[in-house]
Amino acid sequence: MVAVELHCLSARSAHPLVRIPAAELKSELIQGKLAGVVQGAFTSANKDRDGLLVTDWPIDVFLDDIQDLPLDSQGYLLDCLDGKPLRAEGGVKTFIPDVRWIIGSQESLAALVLAGKLRRDLAAKEHLDVPPIGACAMEALLAYDWPENVRQLESVLHYALVMATASGDKAILAEHLPAEVVCMQSIATTYAPLDSEALRRALDANDWNTKKVAGIFGVDRRTVQRKKKEFGIRRDG
């Protein structure tokens, strides 16, 4: 869910989020899967095939369950993260994709390194190691309208991670989130569903800011405007 939110709030959301289960990137497949295959590269390669990173636009890639990525594939992934030129299997031409990697794991990266499942240099790449997120915290994150987009989400996750670590908790809970994020979830629960009384209370409580009210109910601003007209709600009425 965090990967989807990061993608949807960013400028890269004009194109789909590319999700790759790490277990699929076996050493004999990873180059072809990511960079593509040239016809004749091997017996069954009867035509050119583009890899998932071959695009004409910036993309987000969510590599899920990195704990399942084979060790002998991790060197290639490290090259991708370092922005090194890639080439299709059997090809000559190289390219450097514009990729933002979002990597998910069921375990902390430090634990994976200690268990010998993850290369230390790969774990050392700059990253935000987000632990599991509790149901209430996730509801609050999804309900918030993120006026500052992806940078604000990243900042909130950093804050929550610090609070969870300080509390000795292994998951991010609602109590670890900034007050304004949790407050928005509380407001959304209070006002739902979107009826005449709820809409007026939400408008009054938010100084008639249509964007904020739309975020509370999980709709767009045009829906709020339409409902105001439908219910005959006016600021002076």
Long-range contacts (C-beta under 8 A, 24 or more apart in sequence): 1-133, 1-138, 1-141, 1-142, 2-102, 2-130, 2-133, 2-141, 2-157, 3-60, 3-62, 3-64, 3-102, 3-104, 5-141, 5-142, 5-146, 5-153, 6-60, 6-102, 6-150, 6-153, 6-154, 7-60, 7-62, 7-102, 9-146, 9-149, 9-150, 9-153, 10-60, 10-100, 10-149, 10-150, 11-58, 12-58, 12-59, 12-60, 12-100, 14-57, 15-55, 15-57, 15-58, 15-59, 17-60, 17-61, 17-62, 18-52, 18-59, 18-60, 18-61, 18-62, 19-61, 19-62, 19-64, 20-52, 20-61, 20-62, 20-63, 20-64, 21-64, 21-65, 21-68, 22-63, 22-64, 22-65, 22-66, 22-67, 22-68, 22-69, 23-65, 23-68, 23-69, 25-63, 25-69, 25-70, 25-73, 25-77, 26-70, 26-73, 27-70, 27-72, 27-73, 27-76, 30-73, 30-76, 30-77, 31-76, 31-86, 31-88, 31-89, 32-88, 32-89, 34-76, 34-80, 34-86, 35-86, 35-87, 35-88, 35-89, 35-91, 35-95, 36-88, 36-89, 36-91, 37-88, 37-89, 37-90, 38-88, 38-89, 38-90, 38-91, 39-90, 40-90, 41-88, 41-89, 41-90, 41-91, 42-89, 42-90, 45-89, 45-90, 48-88, 51-86, 51-88, 53-80, 53-86, 53-97, 53-99, 54-88, 54-95, 54-97, 55-97, 57-98, 58-98, 58-99, 58-100, 59-97, 59-98, 59-99, 59-100, 60-99, 60-100, 60-102, 61-99, 61-100, 61-101, 61-102, 62-102, 62-103, 62-104, 63-101, 63-102, 63-103, 63-104, 64-104, 65-104, 65-105, 65-106, 66-103, 66-104, 66-105, 66-109, 66-112, 66-118, 67-105, 67-106, 67-107, 67-112, 67-117, 67-118, 69-118, 71-116, 71-117, 71-119, 74-118, 74-119, 74-122, 75-119, 77-122, 78-119, 78-121, 78-122, 78-125, 81-122, 81-125, 103-127, 128-154, 128-157, 128-158, 128-161, 129-161, 130-157, 130-161, 130-172, 131-161, 131-164, 131-170, 131-171, 131-172, 132-170, 132-171, 132-172, 133-171, 133-172, 134-171, 134-172, 134-173, 134-174, 136-173, 136-174, 136-185, 137-172, 137-173, 137-174, 137-176, 137-177, 139-185, 140-174, 140-177, 140-181, 140-182, 140-184, 140-185, 141-177, 141-181, 143-184, 143-185, 143-188, 143-215, 143-216, 143-218, 144-180, 144-181, 144-184, 144-185, 144-215, 145-184, 145-211, 145-212, 145-214, 145-215, 145-216, 147-211, 156-181, 184-215, 184-216, 187-216, 188-216, 188-217, 188-218, 191-216, 191-217, 192-217, 194-219, 194-227, 196-231, 196-233, 199-224, 199-227, 199-228, 199-231, 199-233, 200-231, 200-233, 203-228, 203-233, 203-235, 208-235
